[in-house]
């Protein structure tokens, strides 16, 4: 990310939200710092949207506190300097993009002329701003939603599933926009159920499941596991011999036999390597008479990540 990192801009401390007997969020705590693209990662139904509503002051905590830019999120001026959306933002389809932004700016009652042309240019809609929103693609509507948030000229931008429902081209455009906004100095809090999206965009992440915090920290540490050591899939001709060599060396940890994928032939091993990379591992195996048929980075799925984190805490 391009922005400079610094003091806390969002603090969630012991946030709990109950709806009757149902606990939607349970004692959640995390911190977003200035300059972050902070990933809020969890499956659908994990409590992400409830937490974002509480950050915006739309939901009152049952227990705990939430502070934005040093102020209680639900108090006077709590949302000053902050903008974004939760769930799918809505627009008047029969109005143009520009007129939709005018309506939103008027409702916001902020002093001064809203930076209409600038935000439309920022999100790549200048030239289409007079077209009715009903002619827009889903990706264009998402970029218009970000434009509506930028009208407030925020320091912190909160986005709830900004690429949800988009085709690959729309996802690429929105992700590129998020990177540019961060490089221009915005702190971004990004809720997503897509592990790949969080890996591409975020420097820090909180992972939640069933309303509870499962992990928080630098993206490499949380997603990579093994204290951030990169994981690999290793396909060899003799897994038994390979495991013996790996266990006797110092270049790999957590080596175990896995089900073979992709029809590569041979036997598959999953392992994590040290900061020197996979080279020493391959050299040790070849010196020990093991044929290395393939070595590729292991990209965990979101399901893999949640199973691993859940098992660690069981």
Buried (B, 14 or more C-beta within 10 A) or exposed (E): BEBEEEEBBBBBBEBBBBEEEEBBBBBBBBBBBBBBBBBBBBEEEBBBBBBBBBBBBEBEBBEBBBBBBEBEBBEEEBBBBBBBBBEEBEBEEEBBBBBBBBBBBEEEEEEEEBBBEBBBBBBBBBEBBEBBBEEBEBBBBBBBBBBBBBBBBBBBBBBBBBBBEBEEEBBEBBBEBBBBBBEEEBBBBBBBBBBEBBBBBBBBBBBBBBBBBBBBBEBBBBBBBBEBBBBBBBBBBBBEBBBBBBEEBEBBBEBEBBEBEEEEEBBBBBBBBBEEEBEBBBEBBEEBEBEBBBBEEBEBEBEEBBEBBEEEEE
